[in-house]
Each structure stands twice: as structure tokens, then as C-alpha cells.
């Protein structure tokens, strides 16, 4: 992701977001009310997996 990017994740789509160990990450999330809508996160990554991210 780059500054100014807009990412749309539909309701009930399993996803993950985060930063690499040598970078920062911040975001603004907007949630729209509806029926059968929820945020679904992927499982946490291990320290070994995280340290491989670039």
C-alpha cells in the first residue's frame, strides 16, 4: 500500500493487514451498517513468518 491508496474489502471477506518489521502502518477504516456484515481476520503470523516479510 502507498499513501493515498483506497482499499475496499467487502463484508465477510477474510483478510489480514499489517506492516513489515522495518516499516509503519496506519489506516482509516470506515464501516457501513448493514445486515450479515462482519470483519473477518486471518490468523496471526508467527515471529518467523513476520521476520520474512519485506
PDB file of N, CA, C, O and CB in Angstrom:
ATOM      1  N   UNK A   1       0.844  -1.175   0.000  1.00  0.00           N
ATOM      2  CA  UNK A   1       0.000   0.000   0.000  1.00  0.00           C
ATOM      3  C   UNK A   1       0.887   1.236   0.000  1.00  0.00           C
ATOM      4  O   UNK A   1       1.959   1.259   0.606  1.00  0.00           O
ATOM      5  CB  UNK A   1      -0.959  -0.001   1.215  1.00  0.00           C
ATOM      6  N   UNK A   2       0.418   2.244  -0.685  1.00  0.00           N
ATOM      7  CA  UNK A   2       1.134   3.512  -0.774  1.00  0.00           C
ATOM      8  C   UNK A   2       0.213   4.634  -0.271  1.00  0.00           C
ATOM      9  O   UNK A   2      -1.009   4.485  -0.300  1.00  0.00           O
ATOM     10  CB  UNK A   2       1.609   3.788  -2.246  1.00  0.00           C
ATOM     11  N   UNK A   3       0.792   5.762   0.191  1.00  0.00           N
ATOM     12  CA  UNK A   3      -0.047   6.872   0.653  1.00  0.00           C
ATOM     13  C   UNK A   3      -1.104   7.244  -0.387  1.00  0.00           C
ATOM     14  O   UNK A   3      -0.803   7.382  -1.573  1.00  0.00           O
ATOM     15  CB  UNK A   3       0.821   8.095   0.976  1.00  0.00           C
ATOM     16  N   UNK A   4      -2.323   7.401   0.067  1.00  0.00           N
ATOM     17  CA  UNK A   4      -3.424   7.779  -0.813  1.00  0.00           C
ATOM     18  C   UNK A   4      -4.193   6.614  -1.402  1.00  0.00           C
ATOM     19  O   UNK A   4      -5.265   6.815  -1.972  1.00  0.00           O
ATOM     20  CB  UNK A   4      -2.906   8.606  -1.911  1.00  0.00           C
ATOM     21  N   UNK A   5      -3.671   5.391  -1.280  1.00  0.00           N
ATOM     22  CA  UNK A   5      -4.391   4.226  -1.806  1.00  0.00           C
ATOM     23  C   UNK A   5      -5.707   4.042  -1.059  1.00  0.00           C
ATOM     24  O   UNK A   5      -5.791   4.307   0.141  1.00  0.00           O
ATOM     25  CB  UNK A   5      -3.524   2.946  -1.692  1.00  0.00           C
ATOM     26  N   UNK A   6      -6.712   3.598  -1.761  1.00  0.00           N
ATOM     27  CA  UNK A   6      -8.013   3.297  -1.174  1.00  0.00           C
ATOM     28  C   UNK A   6      -8.297   1.816  -1.440  1.00  0.00           C
ATOM     29  O   UNK A   6      -8.366   1.384  -2.591  1.00  0.00           O
ATOM     30  CB  UNK A   6      -9.151   4.227  -1.770  1.00  0.00           C
ATOM     31  N   UNK A   7      -8.459   1.056  -0.376  1.00  0.00           N
ATOM     32  CA  UNK A   7      -8.682  -0.380  -0.494  1.00  0.00           C
ATOM     33  C   UNK A   7     -10.090  -0.689   0.015  1.00  0.00           C
ATOM     34  O   UNK A   7     -10.458  -0.274   1.114  1.00  0.00           O
ATOM     35  CB  UNK A   7      -7.602  -1.191   0.301  1.00  0.00           C
ATOM     36  N   UNK A   8     -10.862  -1.402  -0.763  1.00  0.00           N
ATOM     37  CA  UNK A   8     -12.211  -1.800  -0.358  1.00  0.00           C
ATOM     38  C   UNK A   8     -12.203  -3.302  -0.088  1.00  0.00           C
ATOM     39  O   UNK A   8     -11.901  -4.104  -0.971  1.00  0.00           O
ATOM     40  CB  UNK A   8     -13.273  -1.429  -1.455  1.00  0.00           C
ATOM     41  N   UNK A   9     -12.541  -3.666   1.146  1.00  0.00           N
ATOM     42  CA  UNK A   9     -12.648  -5.083   1.493  1.00  0.00           C
ATOM     43  C   UNK A   9     -14.120  -5.356   1.795  1.00  0.00           C
ATOM     44  O   UNK A   9     -14.642  -4.873   2.800  1.00  0.00           O
ATOM     45  CB  UNK A   9     -11.718  -5.463   2.725  1.00  0.00           C
ATOM     46  N   UNK A  10     -14.788  -6.118   0.944  1.00  0.00           N
ATOM     47  CA  UNK A  10     -16.203  -6.400   1.159  1.00  0.00           C
ATOM     48  C   UNK A  10     -16.437  -7.116   2.500  1.00  0.00           C
ATOM     49  O   UNK A  10     -15.542  -7.772   3.032  1.00  0.00           O
ATOM     50  CB  UNK A  10     -16.749  -7.249   0.005  1.00  0.00           C
ATOM     51  N   UNK A  11     -17.628  -6.978   3.017  1.00  0.00           N
ATOM     52  CA  UNK A  11     -18.004  -7.645   4.268  1.00  0.00           C
ATOM     53  C   UNK A  11     -17.810  -9.149   4.146  1.00  0.00           C
ATOM     54  O   UNK A  11     -18.011  -9.733   3.082  1.00  0.00           O
ATOM     55  CB  UNK A  11     -19.466  -7.326   4.640  1.00  0.00           C
ATOM     56  N   UNK A  12     -17.415  -9.764   5.257  1.00  0.00           N
ATOM     57  CA  UNK A  12     -17.268 -11.216   5.370  1.00  0.00           C
ATOM     58  C   UNK A  12     -16.119 -11.799   4.549  1.00  0.00           C
ATOM     59  O   UNK A  12     -16.074 -13.011   4.340  1.00  0.00           O
ATOM     60  CB  UNK A  12     -18.538 -11.872   4.955  1.00  0.00           C
ATOM     61  N   UNK A  13     -15.189 -10.964   4.080  1.00  0.00           N
ATOM     62  CA  UNK A  13     -14.023 -11.453   3.354  1.00  0.00           C
ATOM     63  C   UNK A  13     -12.868 -11.544   4.347  1.00  0.00           C
ATOM     64  O   UNK A  13     -12.488 -10.543   4.953  1.00  0.00           O
ATOM     65  CB  UNK A  13     -13.664 -10.519   2.138  1.00  0.00           C
ATOM     66  N   UNK A  14     -12.313 -12.732   4.513  1.00  0.00           N
ATOM     67  CA  UNK A  14     -11.222 -12.956   5.446  1.00  0.00           C
ATOM     68  C   UNK A  14      -9.976 -12.249   4.913  1.00  0.00           C
ATOM     69  O   UNK A  14      -9.596 -12.440   3.757  1.00  0.00           O
ATOM     70  CB  UNK A  14     -10.961 -14.482   5.651  1.00  0.00           C
ATOM     71  N   UNK A  15      -9.345 -11.433   5.757  1.00  0.00           N
ATOM     72  CA  UNK A  15      -8.180 -10.683   5.302  1.00  0.00           C
ATOM     73  C   UNK A  15      -7.225 -10.374   6.454  1.00  0.00           C
ATOM     74  O   UNK A  15      -7.559 -10.541   7.627  1.00  0.00           O
ATOM     75  CB  UNK A  15      -8.620  -9.390   4.628  1.00  0.00           C
ATOM     76  N   UNK A  16      -6.050  -9.925   6.089  1.00  0.00           N
ATOM     77  CA  UNK A  16      -5.015  -9.572   7.047  1.00  0.00           C
ATOM     78  C   UNK A  16      -4.402  -8.259   6.606  1.00  0.00           C
ATOM     79  O   UNK A  16      -4.286  -7.999   5.408  1.00  0.00           O
ATOM     80  CB  UNK A  16      -3.935 -10.691   7.166  1.00  0.00           C
ATOM     81  N   UNK A  17      -4.017  -7.449   7.536  1.00  0.00           N
ATOM     82  CA  UNK A  17      -3.240  -6.269   7.171  1.00  0.00           C
ATOM     83  C   UNK A  17      -2.215  -6.004   8.248  1.00  0.00           C
ATOM     84  O   UNK A  17      -2.416  -6.323   9.420  1.00  0.00           O
ATOM     85  CB  UNK A  17      -4.149  -5.036   6.965  1.00  0.00           C
ATOM     86  N   UNK A  18      -1.134  -5.426   7.834  1.00  0.00           N
ATOM     87  CA  UNK A  18      -0.070  -5.142   8.778  1.00  0.00           C
ATOM     88  C   UNK A  18       1.129  -4.586   8.055  1.00  0.00           C
ATOM     89  O   UNK A  18       1.108  -4.379   6.842  1.00  0.00           O
ATOM     90  CB  UNK A  18       0.310  -6.388   9.558  1.00  0.00           C
ATOM     91  N   UNK A  19       2.157  -4.353   8.804  1.00  0.00           N
ATOM     92  CA  UNK A  19       3.364  -3.777   8.237  1.00  0.00           C
ATOM     93  C   UNK A  19       4.526  -4.730   8.426  1.00  0.00           C
ATOM     94  O   UNK A  19       4.475  -5.637   9.256  1.00  0.00           O
ATOM     95  CB  UNK A  19       3.672  -2.417   8.873  1.00  0.00           C
ATOM     96  N   UNK A  20       5.565  -4.517   7.654  1.00  0.00           N
ATOM     97  CA  UNK A  20       6.806  -5.262   7.854  1.00  0.00           C
ATOM     98  C   UNK A  20       7.498  -4.729   9.097  1.00  0.00           C
ATOM     99  O   UNK A  20       7.168  -3.645   9.578  1.00  0.00           O
ATOM    100  CB  UNK A  20       7.739  -5.154   6.610  1.00  0.00           C
ATOM    101  N   UNK A  21       8.447  -5.479   9.614  1.00  0.00           N
ATOM    102  CA  UNK A  21       9.075  -5.108  10.875  1.00  0.00           C
ATOM    103  C   UNK A  21       9.826  -3.781  10.800  1.00  0.00           C
ATOM    104  O   UNK A  21       9.990  -3.120  11.826  1.00  0.00           O
ATOM    105  CB  UNK A  21      10.018  -6.194  11.308  1.00  0.00           C
ATOM    106  N   UNK A  22      10.282  -3.377   9.629  1.00  0.00           N
ATOM    107  CA  UNK A  22      11.028  -2.127   9.493  1.00  0.00           C
ATOM    108  C   UNK A  22      10.204  -1.000   8.880  1.00  0.00           C
ATOM    109  O   UNK A  22      10.774  -0.041   8.358  1.00  0.00           O
ATOM    110  CB  UNK A  22      12.255  -2.359   8.658  1.00  0.00           C
ATOM    111  N   UNK A  23       8.881  -1.093   8.930  1.00  0.00           N
ATOM    112  CA  UNK A  23       8.025  -0.035   8.384  1.00  0.00           C
ATOM    113  C   UNK A  23       6.843   0.183   9.314  1.00  0.00           C
ATOM    114  O   UNK A  23       6.555  -0.651  10.172  1.00  0.00           O
ATOM    115  CB  UNK A  23       7.534  -0.391   6.950  1.00  0.00           C
ATOM    116  N   UNK A  24       6.169   1.294   9.142  1.00  0.00           N
ATOM    117  CA  UNK A  24       4.998   1.585   9.957  1.00  0.00           C
ATOM    118  C   UNK A  24       3.756   1.429   9.091  1.00  0.00           C
ATOM    119  O   UNK A  24       3.834   1.391   7.863  1.00  0.00           O
ATOM    120  CB  UNK A  24       5.077   3.015  10.572  1.00  0.00           C
ATOM    121  N   UNK A  25       2.639   1.343   9.741  1.00  0.00           N
ATOM    122  CA  UNK A  25       1.376   1.159   9.034  1.00  0.00           C
ATOM    123  C   UNK A  25       0.281   1.846   9.831  1.00  0.00           C
ATOM    124  O   UNK A  25       0.153   1.614  11.033  1.00  0.00           O
ATOM    125  CB  UNK A  25       1.053  -0.354   8.825  1.00  0.00           C
ATOM    126  N   UNK A  26      -0.495   2.675   9.191  1.00  0.00           N
ATOM    127  CA  UNK A  26      -1.682   3.250   9.823  1.00  0.00           C
ATOM    128  C   UNK A  26      -2.777   3.306   8.771  1.00  0.00           C
ATOM    129  O   UNK A  26      -2.502   3.357   7.572  1.00  0.00           O
ATOM    130  CB  UNK A  26      -1.390   4.678  10.422  1.00  0.00           C
ATOM    131  N   UNK A  27      -4.017   3.295   9.231  1.00  0.00           N
ATOM    132  CA  UNK A  27      -5.115   3.334   8.275  1.00  0.00           C
ATOM    133  C   UNK A  27      -6.351   3.932   8.924  1.00  0.00           C
ATOM    134  O   UNK A  27      -6.463   4.018  10.147  1.00  0.00           O
ATOM    135  CB  UNK A  27      -5.419   1.929   7.735  1.00  0.00           C
ATOM    136  N   UNK A  28      -7.255   4.333   8.082  1.00  0.00           N
ATOM    137  CA  UNK A  28      -8.556   4.832   8.494  1.00  0.00           C
ATOM    138  C   UNK A  28      -9.579   3.854   7.947  1.00  0.00           C
ATOM    139  O   UNK A  28      -9.648   3.636   6.737  1.00  0.00           O
ATOM    140  CB  UNK A  28      -8.819   6.305   7.984  1.00  0.00           C
ATOM    141  N   UNK A  29     -10.369   3.266   8.827  1.00  0.00           N
ATOM    142  CA  UNK A  29     -11.375   2.291   8.403  1.00  0.00           C
ATOM    143  C   UNK A  29     -12.765   2.894   8.549  1.00  0.00           C
ATOM    144  O   UNK A  29     -13.076   3.523   9.560  1.00  0.00           O
ATOM    145  CB  UNK A  29     -11.260   0.982   9.228  1.00  0.00           C
ATOM    146  N   UNK A  30     -13.582   2.700   7.551  1.00  0.00           N
ATOM    147  CA  UNK A  30     -14.971   3.169   7.574  1.00  0.00           C
ATOM    148  C   UNK A  30     -15.861   1.942   7.456  1.00  0.00           C
ATOM    149  O   UNK A  30     -15.735   1.150   6.522  1.00  0.00           O
ATOM    150  CB  UNK A  30     -15.263   4.207   6.414  1.00  0.00           C
ATOM    151  N   UNK A  31     -16.753   1.802   8.408  1.00  0.00           N
ATOM    152  CA  UNK A  31     -17.646   0.653   8.437  1.00  0.00           C
ATOM    153  C   UNK A  31     -19.063   1.127   8.120  1.00  0.00           C
ATOM    154  O   UNK A  31     -19.539   2.115   8.680  1.00  0.00           O
ATOM    155  CB  UNK A  31     -17.592  -0.068   9.822  1.00  0.00           C
ATOM    156  N   UNK A  32     -19.725   0.416   7.219  1.00  0.00           N
ATOM    157  CA  UNK A  32     -21.084   0.765   6.816  1.00  0.00           C
ATOM    158  C   UNK A  32     -22.042  -0.241   7.443  1.00  0.00           C
ATOM    159  O   UNK A  32     -21.863  -1.452   7.307  1.00  0.00           O
ATOM    160  CB  UNK A  32     -21.229   0.785   5.257  1.00  0.00           C
ATOM    161  N   UNK A  33     -23.061   0.271   8.131  1.00  0.00           N
ATOM    162  CA  UNK A  33     -24.048  -0.617   8.754  1.00  0.00           C
ATOM    163  C   UNK A  33     -24.786  -1.422   7.702  1.00  0.00           C
ATOM    164  O   UNK A  33     -25.004  -0.964   6.581  1.00  0.00           O
ATOM    165  CB  UNK A  33     -25.047   0.185   9.595  1.00  0.00           C
ATOM    166  N   UNK A  34     -25.164  -2.629   8.089  1.00  0.00           N
ATOM    167  CA  UNK A  34     -25.910  -3.491   7.189  1.00  0.00           C
ATOM    168  C   UNK A  34     -26.276  -4.770   7.905  1.00  0.00           C
ATOM    169  O   UNK A  34     -26.065  -4.901   9.111  1.00  0.00           O
ATOM    170  CB  UNK A  34     -25.106  -3.793   5.917  1.00  0.00           C
ATOM    171  N   UNK A  35     -26.819  -5.705   7.166  1.00  0.00           N
ATOM    172  CA  UNK A  35     -27.159  -6.997   7.754  1.00  0.00           C
ATOM    173  C   UNK A  35     -26.133  -8.020   7.303  1.00  0.00           C
ATOM    174  O   UNK A  35     -25.626  -7.949   6.184  1.00  0.00           O
ATOM    175  CB  UNK A  35     -28.596  -7.441   7.357  1.00  0.00           C
ATOM    176  N   UNK A  36     -25.828  -8.964   8.171  1.00  0.00           N
ATOM    177  CA  UNK A  36     -24.854 -10.016   7.893  1.00  0.00           C
ATOM    178  C   UNK A  36     -23.509  -9.443   7.444  1.00  0.00           C
ATOM    179  O   UNK A  36     -22.912  -9.918   6.479  1.00  0.00           O
ATOM    180  CB  UNK A  36     -25.396 -10.961   6.828  1.00  0.00           C
ATOM    181  N   UNK A  37     -23.048  -8.426   8.152  1.00  0.00           N
ATOM    182  CA  UNK A  37     -21.740  -7.842   7.846  1.00  0.00           C
ATOM    183  C   UNK A  37     -20.832  -8.003   9.050  1.00  0.00           C
ATOM    184  O   UNK A  37     -21.235  -7.760  10.188  1.00  0.00           O
ATOM    185  CB  UNK A  37     -21.870  -6.344   7.454  1.00  0.00           C
ATOM    186  N   UNK A  38     -19.616  -8.412   8.788  1.00  0.00           N
ATOM    187  CA  UNK A  38     -18.641  -8.520   9.866  1.00  0.00           C
ATOM    188  C   UNK A  38     -17.243  -8.463   9.277  1.00  0.00           C
ATOM    189  O   UNK A  38     -17.038  -8.687   8.084  1.00  0.00           O
ATOM    190  CB  UNK A  38     -18.846  -9.826  10.675  1.00  0.00           C
ATOM    191  N   UNK A  39     -16.291  -8.160  10.141  1.00  0.00           N
ATOM    192  CA  UNK A  39     -14.896  -8.117   9.778  1.00  0.00           C
ATOM    193  C   UNK A  39     -14.289  -9.472  10.129  1.00  0.00           C
ATOM    194  O   UNK A  39     -14.453  -9.941  11.256  1.00  0.00           O
ATOM    195  CB  UNK A  39     -14.154  -6.946  10.497  1.00  0.00           C
ATOM    196  N   UNK A  40     -13.594 -10.107   9.194  1.00  0.00           N
ATOM    197  CA  UNK A  40     -13.034 -11.435   9.429  1.00  0.00           C
ATOM    198  C   UNK A  40     -11.528 -11.360   9.204  1.00  0.00           C
ATOM    199  O   UNK A  40     -11.064 -11.094   8.096  1.00  0.00           O
ATOM    200  CB  UNK A  40     -13.694 -12.510   8.495  1.00  0.00           C
ATOM    201  N   UNK A  41     -10.767 -11.602  10.284  1.00  0.00           N
ATOM    202  CA  UNK A  41      -9.308 -11.512  10.207  1.00  0.00           C
ATOM    203  C   UNK A  41      -8.681 -12.872   9.969  1.00  0.00           C
ATOM    204  O   UNK A  41      -9.187 -13.895  10.430  1.00  0.00           O
ATOM    205  CB  UNK A  41      -8.745 -10.900  11.481  1.00  0.00           C
ATOM    206  N   UNK A  42      -7.566 -12.871   9.239  1.00  0.00           N
ATOM    207  CA  UNK A  42      -6.760 -14.087   9.115  1.00  0.00           C
ATOM    208  C   UNK A  42      -6.073 -14.367  10.443  1.00  0.00           C
ATOM    209  O   UNK A  42      -6.038 -13.510  11.326  1.00  0.00           O
ATOM    210  CB  UNK A  42      -5.713 -13.953   7.972  1.00  0.00           C
ATOM    211  N   UNK A  43      -5.538 -15.550  10.578  1.00  0.00           N
ATOM    212  CA  UNK A  43      -4.867 -15.959  11.799  1.00  0.00           C
ATOM    213  C   UNK A  43      -3.580 -15.152  11.985  1.00  0.00           C
ATOM    214  O   UNK A  43      -2.990 -14.697  11.005  1.00  0.00           O
ATOM    215  CB  UNK A  43      -4.563 -17.471  11.770  1.00  0.00           C
ATOM    216  N   UNK A  44      -3.141 -14.971  13.232  1.00  0.00           N
ATOM    217  CA  UNK A  44      -1.867 -14.281  13.470  1.00  0.00           C
ATOM    218  C   UNK A  44      -0.712 -15.048  12.809  1.00  0.00           C
ATOM    219  O   UNK A  44      -0.768 -16.269  12.659  1.00  0.00           O
ATOM    220  CB  UNK A  44      -1.608 -14.125  14.996  1.00  0.00           C
ATOM    221  N   UNK A  45       0.326 -14.315  12.421  1.00  0.00           N
ATOM    222  CA  UNK A  45       1.512 -14.957  11.857  1.00  0.00           C
ATOM    223  C   UNK A  45       2.532 -15.192  12.969  1.00  0.00           C
ATOM    224  O   UNK A  45       2.539 -14.490  13.980  1.00  0.00           O
ATOM    225  CB  UNK A  45       2.126 -14.093  10.715  1.00  0.00           C
ATOM    226  N   UNK A  46       3.379 -16.174  12.768  1.00  0.00           N
ATOM    227  CA  UNK A  46       4.429 -16.457  13.755  1.00  0.00           C
ATOM    228  C   UNK A  46       5.529 -15.400  13.621  1.00  0.00           C
ATOM    229  O   UNK A  46       5.589 -14.682  12.624  1.00  0.00           O
ATOM    230  CB  UNK A  46       5.016 -17.903  13.558  1.00  0.00           C
ATOM    231  N   UNK A  47       6.390 -15.312  14.623  1.00  0.00           N
ATOM    232  CA  UNK A  47       7.526 -14.389  14.550  1.00  0.00           C
ATOM    233  C   UNK A  47       8.411 -14.728  13.356  1.00  0.00           C
ATOM    234  O   UNK A  47       8.934 -13.833  12.691  1.00  0.00           O
ATOM    235  CB  UNK A  47       8.348 -14.433  15.855  1.00  0.00           C
ATOM    236  N   UNK A  48       8.578 -16.017  13.085  1.00  0.00           N
ATOM    237  CA  UNK A  48       9.398 -16.447  11.945  1.00  0.00           C
ATOM    238  C   UNK A  48       8.796 -15.949  10.626  1.00  0.00           C
ATOM    239  O   UNK A  48       9.519 -15.426   9.777  1.00  0.00           O
ATOM    240  CB  UNK A  48       9.527 -17.990  11.923  1.00  0.00           C
ATOM    241  N   UNK A  49       7.484 -16.106  10.450  1.00  0.00           N
ATOM    242  CA  UNK A  49       6.823 -15.628   9.231  1.00  0.00           C
ATOM    243  C   UNK A  49       6.919 -14.105   9.124  1.00  0.00           C
ATOM    244  O   UNK A  49       7.195 -13.569   8.050  1.00  0.00           O
ATOM    245  CB  UNK A  49       5.345 -16.070   9.210  1.00  0.00           C
ATOM    246  N   UNK A  50       6.692 -13.417  10.235  1.00  0.00           N
ATOM    247  CA  UNK A  50       6.735 -11.960  10.255  1.00  0.00           C
ATOM    248  C   UNK A  50       8.125 -11.444   9.861  1.00  0.00           C
ATOM    249  O   UNK A  50       8.236 -10.479   9.104  1.00  0.00           O
ATOM    250  CB  UNK A  50       6.350 -11.439  11.646  1.00  0.00           C
ATOM    251  N   UNK A  51       9.163 -12.071  10.363  1.00  0.00           N
ATOM    252  CA  UNK A  51      10.528 -11.634  10.091  1.00  0.00           C
ATOM    253  C   UNK A  51      10.944 -11.856   8.642  1.00  0.00           C
ATOM    254  O   UNK A  51      11.926 -11.268   8.189  1.00  0.00           O
ATOM    255  CB  UNK A  51      11.483 -12.352  11.004  1.00  0.00           C
ATOM    256  N   UNK A  52      10.215 -12.696   7.907  1.00  0.00           N
ATOM    257  CA  UNK A  52      10.491 -12.922   6.480  1.00  0.00           C
ATOM    258  C   UNK A  52       9.882 -11.839   5.605  1.00  0.00           C
ATOM    259  O   UNK A  52      10.286 -11.690   4.451  1.00  0.00           O
ATOM    260  CB  UNK A  52       9.960 -14.282   6.049  1.00  0.00           C
ATOM    261  N   UNK A  53       8.913 -11.071   6.126  1.00  0.00           N
ATOM    262  CA  UNK A  53       8.218 -10.065   5.315  1.00  0.00           C
ATOM    263  C   UNK A  53       9.168  -8.940   4.912  1.00  0.00           C
ATOM    264  O   UNK A  53      10.027  -8.519   5.687  1.00  0.00           O
ATOM    265  CB  UNK A  53       7.015  -9.491   6.084  1.00  0.00           C
ATOM    266  N   UNK A  54       8.991  -8.468   3.690  1.00  0.00           N
ATOM    267  CA  UNK A  54       9.813  -7.361   3.182  1.00  0.00           C
ATOM    268  C   UNK A  54       8.945  -6.245   2.703  1.00  0.00           C
ATOM    269  O   UNK A  54       9.452  -5.224   2.238  1.00  0.00           O
ATOM    270  CB  UNK A  54      10.728  -7.823   2.057  1.00  0.00           C
TER     271      UNK A  54
END
